[in-house]
């Protein structure tokens, strides 16, 4: 039995180097003496060290050469070339134009109903009995109160913008999808500038 000591950047490379240097023996034993350490960037700080124990009588190289010479090689015959056939290209009639897929409405009827019911419940809890109108234009839902909700105009704008934001977030959670294009504007006849979120 012979022993071979080998260093490498990793245990696997050290084993491979030692096995090749020993003449690729069939039977061998490996002892790992040091795992090796790598730095933060993966560079080797300390090399891996292994010991390879093998019997020099049992090696693969001479055995493989004997096997190669003992097996007669088959003679390869050239393959007959098949005649090339061009594939036929069938002309298909032009496809009928398909109708464009229906685009989902930004403010479906069920969403408008949901928002208006939330708004009615909220103003009832606040003790406000002011009626409001609803209209949809493109991607904006307008909810306009017939008269001011609060005497102070700035406080009313803050209230309406907060409600619009709250309703949109609640609607997104309920629908379980984002609706970045949907806009909600709550206004009163006095605050015609409105709050849009």
Phi, psi and omega in degrees: 000137177244155179238142181227128179259131185220142175251153177198169180291334175219169180298319182296317180291324178295319179296315182297318178297315181294319181296318178293317181294328180281354179093025178053062180292153180286315181247131178203164178232141182242135172239127179269116182269326178213131181288331184088149181236147178245149180278184181303322182269006178090005178278150182283127174272306179237138182285157173279140181235130178230161175238128180249120177255129183209163176257117184295345180284335183255086180236154186274329187303306179294326180297316180295321180296320178296318181295319181297320181283333182284331182268119178288140179277142176281143179278126180274129178267143178295138181285142178286135180278132178278146178296140181283132179243128178278131178290144178280137178255114180272134178274124179266146176295149181301140182291145178289138180296131180269150177291139180298147181299144182293129179277134181293132177295139180292319178245085177291160183301320181293327178290319179297317179298319180297313180296315181295323178292322177296318181294318178300315180297319182293313182288332174294319178295330179278352180080025181257130182246038182267125178287157178222157178249158183233135173209149180244129175231115182052253184252009182246133173258119180260127173239111187244123177280145183290331178217164182301145179275323183229149182294317182283121185295318180296319178295323178294318178298318178297316180297314183293321179291324177294318178295319180298315179296315180299314181295319179296318179294319179295322179294318178297320178293318181293321181277348180056041176203154177278146179228072186291339183269344180285131178239145179232127181237117176256125181220166170236168183300328179286312183268076183291340179293325174073170178240127182237132179228000000 
